[in-house]
Amino acid sequence: MPTTVMINGVNIERYGDYLVLIITGRGGFRNKMIRKIVNAIRMVGLGTLSIDELRDLIEFKVKRPVPPASPYGLLLLNVNYGNREPNWLLCPGCLSYVVNYLGNRWYNSLPNLFVILKILHEFMDINKLFSRI
C-alpha cells in the first residue's frame, strides 16, 4: 500500500458556533491523519503552533509529532470513491438503526441537532435514500 496521501484541499467553514472542516484527498487517509490535521489547525488557532511551523510540517522541512484531536465532536460525513464507487446496498434495518441511534443521542446534546440537520439537508438526498427501501 502506498504511504503517500494527496491532500487536495482543506476548507474551513463557520456555521454559528461550529467549524466544519472539509478535507479532500486521494489515496486513502492514514490512521488518525484527519484528527492530526484538525489538531494542527487548532494548535495554530491557540498559538501553540505558528503558521511557519505548520508550513514546515506540511513541506516535510521538520518532523514533529502532532497528537491527534479528540474524536469527540468529529464526524465523517461523506466518502467519495469517484469512478470506483462500490455498489452500496441499503438495508431498511440499518437505516432505522441509524435514525434510532441519532434520536436517542439527541437528548444528550442539542448541538447534535445541528449535525443531524446538516447531514439530512446537505449530505443526504432523502428522496433518493427512501426510493431504495
N, CA, C and O atoms as a Tinker XYZ file with bonds, in Angstrom:
   532  protein
     1  N      0.848000   -1.173000    0.000000    73     2
     2  CA     0.000000    0.000000    0.000000    64     1     3
     3  C      0.897000    1.241000    0.000000    63     2     4     5
     4  O      1.840000    1.328000    0.786000    81     3
     5  N      0.603000    2.191000   -0.876000    73     3     6
     6  CA     1.426000    3.409000   -0.900000    64     5     7
     7  C      1.283000    4.192000    0.400000    63     6     8     9
     8  O      0.230000    4.184000    1.037000    81     7
     9  N      2.366000    4.866000    0.777000    73     7    10
    10  CA     2.341000    5.637000    2.017000    64     9    11
    11  C      2.102000    7.116000    1.778000    63    10    12    13
    12  O      1.992000    7.883000    2.734000    81    11
    13  N      2.021000    7.530000    0.527000    73    11    14
    14  CA     1.797000    8.931000    0.208000    64    13    15
    15  C      0.310000    9.183000    0.019000    63    14    16    17
    16  O     -0.381000    8.439000   -0.678000    81    15
    17  N     -0.164000   10.236000    0.645000    73    15    18
    18  CA    -1.563000   10.629000    0.515000    64    17    19
    19  C     -1.588000   12.032000   -0.066000    63    18    20    21
    20  O     -0.900000   12.928000    0.423000    81    19
    21  N     -2.379000   12.217000   -1.106000    73    19    22
    22  CA    -2.504000   13.535000   -1.723000    64    21    23
    23  C     -3.679000   14.258000   -1.082000    63    22    24    25
    24  O     -4.821000   13.813000   -1.200000    81    23
    25  N     -3.410000   15.357000   -0.414000    73    23    26
    26  CA    -4.460000   16.207000    0.135000    64    25    27
    27  C     -4.734000   17.275000   -0.913000    63    26    28    29
    28  O     -3.864000   18.083000   -1.235000    81    27
    29  N     -5.955000   17.268000   -1.444000    73    27    30
    30  CA    -6.321000   18.230000   -2.473000    64    29    31
    31  C     -6.806000   19.547000   -1.894000    63    30    32    33
    32  O     -6.673000   20.593000   -2.530000    81    31
    33  N     -7.368000   19.504000   -0.695000    73    31    34
    34  CA    -7.882000   20.737000   -0.130000    64    33    35
    35  C     -8.298000   20.583000    1.314000    63    34    36    37
    36  O     -8.751000   19.522000    1.743000    81    35
    37  N     -8.138000   21.656000    2.049000    73    35    38
    38  CA    -8.630000   21.767000    3.417000    64    37    39
    39  C     -9.398000   23.075000    3.476000    63    38    40    41
    40  O     -8.809000   24.151000    3.368000    81    39
    41  N    -10.702000   22.987000    3.645000    73    39    42
    42  CA   -11.550000   24.171000    3.730000    64    41    43
    43  C    -12.209000   24.204000    5.095000    63    42    44    45
    44  O    -12.604000   23.171000    5.635000    81    43
    45  N    -12.323000   25.394000    5.644000    73    43    46
    46  CA   -12.956000   25.574000    6.942000    64    45    47
    47  C    -14.122000   26.528000    6.761000    63    46    48    49
    48  O    -13.968000   27.626000    6.226000    81    47
    49  N    -15.299000   26.090000    7.217000    73    47    50
    50  CA   -16.494000   26.926000    7.139000    64    49    51
    51  C    -17.057000   27.091000    8.544000    63    50    52    53
    52  O    -17.013000   26.160000    9.348000    81    51
    53  N    -17.579000   28.263000    8.836000    73    51    54
    54  CA   -18.194000   28.519000   10.138000    64    53    55
    55  C    -19.701000   28.464000    9.991000    63    54    56    57
    56  O    -20.279000   29.099000    9.109000    81    55
    57  N    -20.330000   27.692000   10.871000    73    55    58
    58  CA   -21.787000   27.616000   10.977000    64    57    59
    59  C    -22.142000   27.939000   12.419000    63    58    60    61
    60  O    -22.154000   27.057000   13.277000    81    59
    61  N    -22.431000   29.209000   12.679000    73    59    62
    62  CA   -22.721000   29.617000   14.056000    64    61    63
    63  C    -21.508000   29.387000   14.936000    63    62    64    65
    64  O    -20.432000   29.922000   14.669000    81    63
    65  N    -21.676000   28.596000   15.983000    73    63    66
    66  CA   -20.581000   28.286000   16.901000    64    65    67
    67  C    -19.723000   27.126000   16.427000    63    66    68    69
    68  O    -18.772000   26.748000   17.112000    81    67
    69  N    -20.036000   26.554000   15.272000    73    67    70
    70  CA   -19.350000   25.357000   14.807000    64    69    71
    71  C    -18.415000   25.662000   13.651000    63    70    72    73
    72  O    -18.670000   26.549000   12.835000    81    71
    73  N    -17.327000   24.907000   13.599000    73    71    74
    74  CA   -16.431000   24.936000   12.457000    64    73    75
    75  C    -16.576000   23.603000   11.736000    63    74    76    77
    76  O    -16.526000   22.540000   12.355000    81    75
    77  N    -16.755000   23.673000   10.430000    73    75    78
    78  CA   -16.846000   22.466000    9.620000    64    77    79
    79  C    -15.616000   22.436000    8.731000    63    78    80    81
    80  O    -15.405000   23.332000    7.913000    81    79
    81  N    -14.805000   21.398000    8.898000    73    79    82
    82  CA   -13.617000   21.220000    8.079000    64    81    83
    83  C    -13.935000   20.225000    6.984000    63    82    84    85
    84  O    -14.441000   19.133000    7.246000    81    83
    85  N    -13.637000   20.608000    5.764000    73    83    86
    86  CA   -13.842000   19.727000    4.618000    64    85    87
    87  C    -12.461000   19.416000    4.071000    63    86    88    89
    88  O    -11.779000   20.287000    3.531000    81    87
    89  N    -12.060000   18.161000    4.219000    73    87    90
    90  CA   -10.726000   17.726000    3.797000    64    89    91
    91  C    -10.907000   16.734000    2.661000    63    90    92    93
    92  O    -11.568000   15.708000    2.817000    81    91
    93  N    -10.312000   17.051000    1.515000    73    91    94
    94  CA   -10.417000   16.172000    0.356000    64    93    95
    95  C     -9.032000   15.681000   -0.021000    63    94    96    97
    96  O     -8.039000   16.392000    0.137000    81    95
    97  N     -8.980000   14.467000   -0.517000    73    95    98
    98  CA    -7.696000   13.903000   -0.905000    64    97    99
    99  C     -7.877000   12.614000   -1.673000    63    98   100   101
   100  O     -8.992000   12.133000   -1.874000    81    99
   101  N     -6.748000   12.063000   -2.097000    73    99   102
   102  CA    -6.729000   10.798000   -2.833000    64   101   103
   103  C     -5.747000    9.857000   -2.173000    63   102   104   105
   104  O     -4.801000   10.282000   -1.511000    81   103
   105  N     -5.982000    8.596000   -2.360000    73   103   106
   106  CA    -5.037000    7.596000   -1.878000    64   105   107
   107  C     -5.419000    7.016000   -0.528000    63   106   108   109
   108  O     -4.717000    6.150000   -0.005000    81   107
   109  N     -6.511000    7.477000    0.039000    73   107   110
   110  CA    -6.925000    6.975000    1.353000    64   109   111
   111  C     -6.188000    7.686000    2.462000    63   110   112   113
   112  O     -4.989000    7.941000    2.353000    81   111
   113  N     -6.881000    8.000000    3.503000    73   111   114
   114  CA    -6.259000    8.681000    4.632000    64   113   115
   115  C     -5.685000    7.655000    5.598000    63   114   116   117
   116  O     -6.228000    6.560000    5.744000    81   115
   117  N     -4.607000    8.004000    6.243000    73   115   118
   118  CA    -3.952000    7.108000    7.202000    64   117   119
   119  C     -4.621000    7.214000    8.567000    63   118   120   121
   120  O     -5.398000    8.131000    8.835000    81   119
   121  N     -4.299000    6.257000    9.410000    73   119   122
   122  CA    -4.855000    6.193000   10.756000    64   121   123
   123  C     -4.621000    7.504000   11.505000    63   122   124   125
   124  O     -3.481000    7.949000   11.636000    81   123
   125  N     -5.678000    8.112000   11.986000    73   123   126
   126  CA    -5.675000    9.351000   12.765000    64   125   127
   127  C     -5.153000   10.563000   11.994000    63   126   128   129
   128  O     -4.902000   11.608000   12.596000    81   127
   129  N     -4.986000   10.448000   10.695000    73   127   130
   130  CA    -4.440000   11.542000    9.892000    64   129   131
   131  C     -5.332000   12.782000    9.939000    63   130   132   133
   132  O     -4.840000   13.891000   10.150000    81   131
   133  N     -6.631000   12.603000    9.744000    73   131   134
   134  CA    -7.548000   13.743000    9.747000    64   133   135
   135  C     -7.567000   14.383000   11.128000    63   134   136   137
   136  O     -7.583000   15.609000   11.241000    81   135
   137  N     -7.565000   13.573000   12.171000    73   135   138
   138  CA    -7.564000   14.112000   13.528000    64   137   139
   139  C     -6.281000   14.906000   13.799000    63   138   140   141
   140  O     -6.318000   15.890000   14.538000    81   139
   141  N     -5.163000   14.501000   13.220000    73   139   142
   142  CA    -3.912000   15.251000   13.378000    64   141   143
   143  C     -3.966000   16.577000   12.622000    63   142   144   145
   144  O     -3.469000   17.592000   13.109000    81   143
   145  N     -4.572000   16.569000   11.430000    73   143   146
   146  CA    -4.733000   17.808000   10.677000    64   145   147
   147  C     -5.618000   18.774000   11.460000    63   146   148   149
   148  O     -5.301000   19.957000   11.587000    81   147
   149  N     -6.726000   18.258000   11.982000    73   147   150
   150  CA    -7.638000   19.092000   12.775000    64   149   151
   151  C     -6.905000   19.674000   13.980000    63   150   152   153
   152  O     -7.060000   20.857000   14.282000    81   151
   153  N     -6.112000   18.864000   14.669000    73   151   154
   154  CA    -5.401000   19.364000   15.847000    64   153   155
   155  C     -4.325000   20.384000   15.471000    63   154   156   157
   156  O     -4.106000   21.346000   16.207000    81   155
   157  N     -3.660000   20.187000   14.348000    73   155   158
   158  CA    -2.653000   21.168000   13.921000    64   157   159
   159  C     -3.309000   22.522000   13.661000    63   158   160   161
   160  O     -2.769000   23.559000   14.047000    81   159
   161  N     -4.469000   22.515000   13.010000    73   159   162
   162  CA    -5.202000   23.767000   12.770000    64   161   163
   163  C     -5.631000   24.382000   14.095000    63   162   164   165
   164  O     -5.544000   25.596000   14.282000    81   163
   165  N     -6.093000   23.539000   15.012000    73   163   166
   166  CA    -6.488000   24.004000   16.348000    64   165   167
   167  C     -5.300000   24.623000   17.078000    63   166   168   169
   168  O     -5.438000   25.657000   17.731000    81   167
   169  N     -4.129000   23.986000   16.966000    73   167   170
   170  CA    -2.921000   24.486000   17.634000    64   169   171
   171  C     -2.517000   25.850000   17.084000    63   170   172   173
   172  O     -2.060000   26.709000   17.838000    81   171
   173  N     -2.680000   26.058000   15.780000    73   171   174
   174  CA    -2.392000   27.374000   15.191000    64   173   175
   175  C     -3.349000   28.402000   15.790000    63   174   176   177
   176  O     -2.940000   29.509000   16.141000    81   175
   177  N     -4.612000   28.034000   15.903000    73   175   178
   178  CA    -5.603000   28.948000   16.478000    64   177   179
   179  C     -5.306000   29.298000   17.925000    63   178   180   181
   180  O     -5.564000   30.419000   18.363000    81   179
   181  N     -4.759000   28.332000   18.675000    73   179   182
   182  CA    -4.418000   28.575000   20.079000    64   181   183
   183  C     -3.072000   29.277000   20.262000    63   182   184   185
   184  O     -2.751000   29.750000   21.352000    81   183
   185  N     -2.295000   29.337000   19.189000    73   183   186
   186  CA    -0.993000   29.978000   19.276000    64   185   187
   187  C      0.123000   29.060000   19.730000    63   186   188   189
   188  O      1.234000   29.529000   19.977000    81   187
   189  N     -0.139000   27.749000   19.851000    73   187   190
   190  CA     0.922000   26.813000   20.258000    64   189   191
   191  C      1.710000   26.289000   19.066000    63   190   192   193
   192  O      2.712000   25.593000   19.235000    81   191
   193  N      1.261000   26.621000   17.867000    73   191   194
   194  CA     1.959000   26.266000   16.643000    64   193   195
   195  C      1.822000   27.457000   15.709000    63   194   196   197
   196  O      0.718000   27.955000   15.487000    81   195
   197  N      2.935000   27.911000   15.164000    73   195   198
   198  CA     2.868000   29.069000   14.268000    64   197   199
   199  C      2.533000   28.619000   12.845000    63   198   200   201
   200  O      2.642000   27.442000   12.505000    81   199
   201  N      2.127000   29.576000   12.037000    73   199   202
   202  CA     1.843000   29.288000   10.621000    64   201   203
   203  C      3.108000   28.769000    9.945000    63   202   204   205
   204  O      3.045000   27.841000    9.139000    81   203
   205  N      4.251000   29.361000   10.269000    73   203   206
   206  CA     5.518000   28.911000    9.672000    64   205   207
   207  C      5.842000   27.482000   10.077000    63   206   208   209
   208  O      6.310000   26.691000    9.258000    81   207
   209  N      5.590000   27.144000   11.356000    73   207   210
   210  CA     5.831000   25.768000   11.804000    64   209   211
   211  C      4.897000   24.796000   11.097000    63   210   212   213
   212  O      5.305000   23.696000   10.722000    81   211
   213  N      3.640000   25.202000   10.913000    73   211   214
   214  CA     2.691000   24.358000   10.190000    64   213   215
   215  C      3.150000   24.165000    8.748000    63   214   216   217
   216  O      3.096000   23.052000    8.226000    81   215
   217  N      3.594000   25.222000    8.112000    73   215   218
   218  CA     4.092000   25.130000    6.735000    64   217   219
   219  C      5.287000   24.188000    6.659000    63   218   220   221
   220  O      5.381000   23.382000    5.732000    81   219
   221  N      6.206000   24.281000    7.631000    73   219   222
   222  CA     7.360000   23.384000    7.654000    64   221   223
   223  C      6.948000   21.928000    7.830000    63   222   224   225
   224  O      7.553000   21.035000    7.236000    81   223
   225  N      5.931000   21.685000    8.635000    73   223   226
   226  CA     5.419000   20.323000    8.800000    64   225   227
   227  C      4.832000   19.805000    7.487000    63   226   228   229
   228  O      5.088000   18.668000    7.091000    81   227
   229  N      4.053000   20.638000    6.826000    73   227   230
   230  CA     3.416000   20.239000    5.573000    64   229   231
   231  C      4.452000   19.968000    4.497000    63   230   232   233
   232  O      4.306000   19.031000    3.713000    81   231
   233  N      5.504000   20.789000    4.455000    73   231   234
   234  CA     6.538000   20.660000    3.421000    64   233   235
   235  C      7.656000   19.705000    3.820000    63   234   236   237
   236  O      8.671000   19.617000    3.128000    81   235
   237  N      7.479000   18.987000    4.933000    73   235   238
   238  CA     8.438000   17.995000    5.420000    64   237   239
   239  C      9.809000   18.589000    5.733000    63   238   240   241
   240  O     10.812000   17.876000    5.690000    81   239
   241  N      9.867000   19.887000    6.048000    73   239   242
   242  CA    11.131000   20.514000    6.419000    64   241   243
   243  C     11.514000   20.176000    7.861000    63   242   244   245
   244  O     12.684000   20.219000    8.239000    81   243
   245  N     10.516000   19.847000    8.638000    73   243   246
   246  CA    10.733000   19.481000   10.032000    64   245   247
   247  C      9.798000   18.318000   10.347000    63   246   248   249
   248  O      8.687000   18.227000    9.825000    81   247
   249  N     10.275000   17.442000   11.205000    73   247   250
   250  CA     9.441000   16.314000   11.613000    64   249   251
   251  C      9.138000   16.479000   13.088000    63   250   252   253
   252  O     10.017000   16.347000   13.940000    81   251
   253  N      7.890000   16.768000   13.372000    73   251   254
   254  CA     7.446000   16.980000   14.744000    64   253   255
   255  C      6.127000   16.248000   14.928000    63   254   256   257
   256  O      5.217000   16.404000   14.113000    81   255
   257  N      6.008000   15.455000   15.978000    73   255   258
   258  CA     4.736000   14.759000   16.155000    64   257   259
   259  C      3.617000   15.734000   16.526000    63   258   260   261
   260  O      3.796000   16.629000   17.352000    81   259
   261  N      2.491000   15.541000   15.908000    73   259   262
   262  CA     1.295000   16.304000   16.240000    64   261   263
   263  C      0.285000   15.289000   16.766000    63   262   264   265
   264  O     -0.118000   14.381000   16.040000    81   263
   265  N     -0.123000   15.437000   18.020000    73   263   266
   266  CA    -1.083000   14.467000   18.550000    64   265   267
   267  C     -2.433000   14.622000   17.852000    63   266   268   269
   268  O     -2.800000   15.721000   17.436000    81   267
   269  N     -3.170000   13.519000   17.727000    73   267   270
   270  CA    -4.480000   13.619000   17.100000    64   269   271
   271  C     -5.473000   14.347000   17.995000    63   270   272   273
   272  O     -5.386000   14.285000   19.222000    81   271
   273  N     -6.414000   15.036000   17.367000    73   271   274
   274  CA    -7.500000   15.676000   18.112000    64   273   275
   275  C     -8.380000   14.588000   18.714000    63   274   276   277
   276  O     -8.417000   13.460000   18.223000    81   275
   277  N     -9.067000   14.932000   19.757000    73   275   278
   278  CA   -10.029000   14.016000   20.349000    64   277   279
   279  C    -11.106000   13.702000   19.310000    63   278   280   281
   280  O    -11.513000   14.588000   18.559000    81   279
   281  N    -11.567000   12.466000   19.258000    73   279   282
   282  CA   -12.618000   12.151000   18.285000    64   281   283
   283  C    -13.966000   12.768000   18.652000    63   282   284   285
   284  O    -14.870000   12.811000   17.819000    81   283
   285  N    -14.109000   13.242000   19.882000    73   283   286
   286  CA   -15.374000   13.824000   20.303000    64   285   287
   287  C    -15.678000   15.066000   19.471000    63   286   288   289
   288  O    -14.857000   15.979000   19.388000    81   287
   289  N    -16.828000   15.096000   18.873000    73   287   290
   290  CA   -17.226000   16.237000   18.065000    64   289   291
   291  C    -16.846000   16.125000   16.604000    63   290   292   293
   292  O    -17.242000   16.967000   15.799000    81   291
   293  N    -16.085000   15.099000   16.243000    73   291   294
   294  CA   -15.703000   14.924000   14.844000    64   293   295
   295  C    -16.577000   13.846000   14.216000    63   294   296   297
   296  O    -16.772000   12.774000   14.789000    81   295
   297  N    -17.097000   14.144000   13.034000    73   295   298
   298  CA   -17.944000   13.191000   12.322000    64   297   299
   299  C    -17.475000   13.057000   10.885000    63   298   300   301
   300  O    -17.142000   14.048000   10.236000    81   299
   301  N    -17.449000   11.833000   10.395000    73   299   302
   302  CA   -17.208000   11.593000    8.982000    64   301   303
   303  C    -18.549000   11.711000    8.284000    63   302   304   305
   304  O    -19.463000   10.939000    8.574000    81   303
   305  N    -18.684000   12.652000    7.378000    73   303   306
   306  CA   -19.969000   12.899000    6.740000    64   305   307
   307  C    -20.062000   12.360000    5.321000    63   306   308   309
   308  O    -21.165000   12.134000    4.823000    81   307
   309  N    -18.938000   12.152000    4.666000    73   307   310
   310  CA   -19.031000   11.741000    3.272000    64   309   311
   311  C    -17.733000   11.096000    2.832000    63   310   312   313
   312  O    -16.649000   11.497000    3.255000    81   311
   313  N    -17.855000   10.093000    1.980000    73   311   314
   314  CA   -16.720000    9.464000    1.316000    64   313   315
   315  C    -17.089000    9.362000   -0.149000    63   314   316   317
   316  O    -18.174000    8.884000   -0.483000    81   315
   317  N    -16.201000    9.804000   -1.030000    73   315   318
   318  CA   -16.457000    9.762000   -2.464000    64   317   319
   319  C    -15.370000    8.920000   -3.105000    63   318   320   321
   320  O    -14.187000    9.241000   -2.994000    81   319
   321  N    -15.765000    7.841000   -3.778000    73   319   322
   322  CA   -14.813000    6.946000   -4.421000    64   321   323
   323  C    -14.624000    7.255000   -5.899000    63   322   324   325
   324  O    -13.883000    6.551000   -6.584000    81   323
   325  N    -15.283000    8.296000   -6.402000    73   323   326
   326  CA   -15.149000    8.653000   -7.821000    64   325   327
   327  C    -15.659000    7.545000   -8.715000    63   326   328   329
   328  O    -16.756000    7.029000   -8.502000    81   327
   329  N    -14.870000    7.171000   -9.721000    73   327   330
   330  CA   -15.268000    6.125000  -10.672000    64   329   331
   331  C    -15.289000    4.741000  -10.046000    63   330   332   333
   332  O    -15.884000    3.819000  -10.605000    81   331
   333  N    -14.650000    4.583000   -8.900000    73   331   334
   334  CA   -14.577000    3.268000   -8.259000    64   333   335
   335  C    -15.606000    3.117000   -7.137000    63   334   336   337
   336  O    -15.402000    2.345000   -6.200000    81   335
   337  N    -16.705000    3.853000   -7.236000    73   335   338
   338  CA   -17.748000    3.810000   -6.213000    64   337   339
   339  C    -18.312000    2.399000   -6.104000    63   338   340   341
   340  O    -18.765000    1.845000   -7.106000    81   339
   341  N    -18.296000    1.805000   -4.914000    73   339   342
   342  CA   -18.878000    0.456000   -4.748000    64   341   343
   343  C    -20.385000    0.489000   -4.955000    63   342   344   345
   344  O    -21.010000    1.544000   -4.853000    81   343
   345  N    -20.954000   -0.649000   -5.240000    73   343   346
   346  CA   -22.406000   -0.772000   -5.368000    64   345   347
   347  C    -22.966000   -0.993000   -3.971000    63   346   348   349
   348  O    -23.002000   -2.119000   -3.474000    81   347
   349  N    -23.402000    0.098000   -3.343000    73   347   350
   350  CA   -23.865000    0.038000   -1.963000    64   349   351
   351  C    -25.272000   -0.531000   -1.906000    63   350   352   353
   352  O    -26.112000   -0.231000   -2.754000    81   351
   353  N    -25.517000   -1.343000   -0.912000    73   351   354
   354  CA   -26.849000   -1.866000   -0.653000    64   353   355
   355  C    -27.343000   -1.253000    0.646000    63   354   356   357
   356  O    -26.643000   -1.281000    1.658000    81   355
   357  N    -28.533000   -0.707000    0.619000    73   355   358
   358  CA   -29.106000   -0.087000    1.805000    64   357   359
   359  C    -30.107000   -1.047000    2.416000    63   358   360   361
   360  O    -31.077000   -1.446000    1.771000    81   359
   361  N    -29.868000   -1.412000    3.654000    73   359   362
   362  CA   -30.807000   -2.313000    4.314000    64   361   363
   363  C    -31.722000   -1.480000    5.200000    63   362   364   365
   364  O    -31.242000   -0.647000    5.968000    81   363
   365  N    -33.047000   -1.693000    5.105000    73   363   366
   366  CA   -34.000000   -0.903000    5.903000    64   365   367
   367  C    -33.724000   -0.986000    7.404000    63   366   368   369
   368  O    -33.915000   -0.002000    8.118000    81   367
   369  N    -33.284000   -2.132000    7.885000    73   367   370
   370  CA   -32.960000   -2.273000    9.299000    64   369   371
   371  C    -31.803000   -1.367000    9.703000    63   370   372   373
   372  O    -31.784000   -0.822000   10.806000    81   371
   373  N    -30.840000   -1.212000    8.799000    73   371   374
   374  CA   -29.685000   -0.352000    9.088000    64   373   375
   375  C    -30.113000    1.108000    9.172000    63   374   376   377
   376  O    -29.663000    1.848000   10.047000    81   375
   377  N    -30.984000    1.512000    8.259000    73   375   378
   378  CA   -31.455000    2.885000    8.260000    64   377   379
   379  C    -32.209000    3.189000    9.551000    63   378   380   381
   380  O    -31.992000    4.234000   10.165000    81   379
   381  N    -33.090000    2.286000    9.964000    73   379   382
   382  CA   -33.832000    2.532000   11.198000    64   381   383
   383  C    -32.896000    2.531000   12.400000    63   382   384   385
   384  O    -33.130000    3.256000   13.368000    81   383
   385  N    -31.831000    1.716000   12.346000    73   383   386
   386  CA   -30.845000    1.722000   13.433000    64   385   387
   387  C    -30.198000    3.101000   13.555000    63   386   388   389
   388  O    -30.086000    3.640000   14.656000    81   387
   389  N    -29.771000    3.674000   12.426000    73   387   390
   390  CA   -29.124000    4.983000   12.437000    64   389   391
   391  C    -30.088000    6.056000   12.930000    63   390   392   393
   392  O    -29.719000    6.894000   13.753000    81   391
   393  N    -31.316000    6.032000   12.431000    73   391   394
   394  CA   -32.305000    7.026000   12.856000    64   393   395
   395  C    -32.569000    6.905000   14.351000    63   394   396   397
   396  O    -32.621000    7.916000   15.052000    81   395
   397  N    -32.738000    5.677000   14.850000    73   395   398
   398  CA   -32.966000    5.474000   16.289000    64   397   399
   399  C    -31.756000    5.896000   17.116000    63   398   400   401
   400  O    -31.901000    6.503000   18.178000    81   399
   401  N    -30.564000    5.572000   16.624000    73   399   402
   402  CA   -29.343000    5.951000   17.346000    64   401   403
   403  C    -29.248000    7.465000   17.474000    63   402   404   405
   404  O    -29.009000    7.993000   18.560000    81   403
   405  N    -29.438000    8.167000   16.342000    73   403   406
   406  CA   -29.350000    9.624000   16.382000    64   405   407
   407  C    -30.451000   10.221000   17.252000    63   406   408   409
   408  O    -30.215000   11.187000   17.977000    81   407
   409  N    -31.662000    9.645000   17.183000    73   407   410
   410  CA   -32.758000   10.127000   18.020000    64   409   411
   411  C    -32.479000    9.936000   19.502000    63   410   412   413
   412  O    -32.774000   10.815000   20.312000    81   411
   413  N    -31.914000    8.797000   19.856000    73   411   414
   414  CA   -31.591000    8.534000   21.263000    64   413   415
   415  C    -30.464000    9.431000   21.765000    63   414   416   417
   416  O    -30.443000    9.809000   22.936000    81   415
   417  N    -29.539000    9.767000   20.890000    73   415   418
   418  CA   -28.422000   10.623000   21.288000    64   417   419
   419  C    -28.823000   12.098000   21.338000    63   418   420   421
   420  O    -28.164000   12.896000   22.006000    81   419
   421  N    -29.890000   12.463000   20.643000    73   419   422
   422  CA   -30.291000   13.857000   20.515000    64   421   423
   423  C    -30.512000   14.518000   21.870000    63   422   424   425
   424  O    -30.080000   15.651000   22.085000    81   423
   425  N    -31.176000   13.825000   22.777000    73   423   426
   426  CA   -31.494000   14.454000   24.057000    64   425   427
   427  C    -30.254000   14.713000   24.890000    63   426   428   429
   428  O    -30.300000   15.531000   25.809000    81   427
   429  N    -29.143000   14.043000   24.602000    73   427   430
   430  CA   -27.914000   14.257000   25.371000    64   429   431
   431  C    -27.263000   15.597000   25.066000    63   430   432   433
   432  O    -26.591000   16.177000   25.918000    81   431
   433  N    -27.461000   16.080000   23.858000    73   431   434
   434  CA   -26.781000   17.311000   23.477000    64   433   435
   435  C    -27.508000   17.982000   22.321000    63   434   436   437
   436  O    -27.631000   17.408000   21.239000    81   435
   437  N    -27.981000   19.181000   22.551000    73   435   438
   438  CA   -28.665000   19.905000   21.483000    64   437   439
   439  C    -27.772000   20.203000   20.285000    63   438   440   441
   440  O    -28.283000   20.278000   19.167000    81   439
   441  N    -26.447000   20.379000   20.464000    73   439   442
   442  CA   -25.625000   20.589000   19.264000    64   441   443
   443  C    -25.735000   19.443000   18.264000    63   442   444   445
   444  O    -25.519000   19.649000   17.069000    81   443
   445  N    -26.067000   18.239000   18.729000    73   443   446
   446  CA   -26.242000   17.131000   17.793000    64   445   447
   447  C    -27.365000   17.415000   16.808000    63   446   448   449
   448  O    -27.329000   16.935000   15.675000    81   447
   449  N    -28.360000   18.189000   17.225000    73   447   450
   450  CA   -29.447000   18.537000   16.325000    64   449   451
   451  C    -28.907000   19.275000   15.105000    63   450   452   453
   452  O    -29.338000   19.021000   13.980000    81   451
   453  N    -27.975000   20.179000   15.325000    73   451   454
   454  CA   -27.354000   20.896000   14.210000    64   453   455
   455  C    -26.699000   19.903000   13.252000    63   454   456   457
   456  O    -26.854000   20.010000   12.036000    81   455
   457  N    -25.968000   18.941000   13.806000    73   455   458
   458  CA   -25.267000   17.954000   12.981000    64   457   459
   459  C    -26.268000   17.098000   12.219000    63   458   460   461
   460  O    -26.088000   16.846000   11.027000    81   459
   461  N    -27.315000   16.652000   12.892000    73   459   462
   462  CA   -28.328000   15.834000   12.232000    64   461   463
   463  C    -28.964000   16.600000   11.076000    63   462   464   465
   464  O    -29.117000   16.061000    9.980000    81   463
   465  N    -29.331000   17.852000   11.321000    73   463   466
   466  CA   -29.933000   18.656000   10.263000    64   465   467
   467  C    -28.964000   18.876000    9.114000    63   466   468   469
   468  O    -29.361000   18.842000    7.949000    81   467
   469  N    -27.701000   19.102000    9.432000    73   467   470
   470  CA   -26.682000   19.295000    8.399000    64   469   471
   471  C    -26.572000   18.045000    7.524000    63   470   472   473
   472  O    -26.512000   18.137000    6.298000    81   471
   473  N    -26.547000   16.888000    8.162000    73   471   474
   474  CA   -26.452000   15.640000    7.411000    64   473   475
   475  C    -27.681000   15.461000    6.538000    63   474   476   477
   476  O    -27.567000   15.161000    5.349000    81   475
   477  N    -28.848000   15.644000    7.121000    73   475   478
   478  CA   -30.078000   15.404000    6.372000    64   477   479
   479  C    -30.252000   16.373000    5.215000    63   478   480   481
   480  O    -30.686000   15.970000    4.136000    81   479
   481  N    -29.926000   17.637000    5.417000    73   479   482
   482  CA   -30.195000   18.638000    4.388000    64   481   483
   483  C    -29.097000   18.780000    3.345000    63   482   484   485
   484  O    -29.384000   19.114000    2.196000    81   483
   485  N    -27.850000   18.536000    3.720000    73   483   486
   486  CA   -26.776000   18.816000    2.778000    64   485   487
   487  C    -26.009000   17.596000    2.300000    63   486   488   489
   488  O    -25.383000   17.647000    1.241000    81   487
   489  N    -26.041000   16.507000    3.044000    73   487   490
   490  CA   -25.210000   15.371000    2.684000    64   489   491
   491  C    -26.000000   14.138000    2.274000    63   490   492   493
   492  O    -25.414000   13.143000    1.846000    81   491
   493  N    -27.301000   14.186000    2.397000    73   491   494
   494  CA   -28.105000   13.033000    2.021000    64   493   495
   495  C    -29.271000   13.500000    1.157000    63   494   496   497
   496  O    -29.945000   14.476000    1.488000    81   495
   497  N    -29.502000   12.813000    0.070000    73   495   498
   498  CA   -30.679000   13.072000   -0.749000    64   497   499
   499  C    -31.766000   12.145000   -0.224000    63   498   500   501
   500  O    -31.805000   10.966000   -0.575000    81   499
   501  N    -32.647000   12.677000    0.616000    73   499   502
   502  CA   -33.647000   11.866000    1.305000    64   501   503
   503  C    -34.542000   11.132000    0.313000    63   502   504   505
   504  O    -34.849000    9.959000    0.523000    81   503
   505  N    -34.969000   11.795000   -0.766000    73   503   506
   506  CA   -35.838000   11.131000   -1.745000    64   505   507
   507  C    -35.123000    9.942000   -2.380000    63   506   508   509
   508  O    -35.719000    8.880000   -2.554000    81   507
   509  N    -33.862000   10.115000   -2.721000    73   507   510
   510  CA   -33.083000    9.026000   -3.308000    64   509   511
   511  C    -32.897000    7.905000   -2.291000    63   510   512   513
   512  O    -32.989000    6.726000   -2.632000    81   511
   513  N    -32.638000    8.278000   -1.048000    73   511   514
   514  CA   -32.429000    7.309000    0.011000    64   513   515
   515  C    -33.660000    6.436000    0.212000    63   514   516   517
   516  O    -33.554000    5.211000    0.278000    81   515
   517  N    -34.836000    7.071000    0.309000    73   515   518
   518  CA   -36.050000    6.309000    0.575000    64   517   519
   519  C    -36.564000    5.583000   -0.662000    63   518   520   521
   520  O    -37.366000    4.659000   -0.525000    81   519
   521  N    -36.141000    5.959000   -1.850000    73   519   522
   522  CA   -36.569000    5.254000   -3.051000    64   521   523
   523  C    -35.931000    3.882000   -3.136000    63   522   524   525
   524  O    -36.421000    3.020000   -3.865000    81   523
   525  N    -34.836000    3.659000   -2.399000    73   523   526
   526  CA   -34.158000    2.350000   -2.412000    64   525   527
   527  C    -34.788000    1.363000   -1.455000    63   526   528   529
   528  O    -34.543000    0.161000   -1.553000    81   527
   529  N    -35.602000    1.856000   -0.524000    73   527   530
   530  CA   -36.159000    0.976000    0.506000    64   529   531
   531  C    -37.404000    0.294000   -0.022000    63   530   532
   532  O    -38.027000   -0.492000    0.691000    81   531
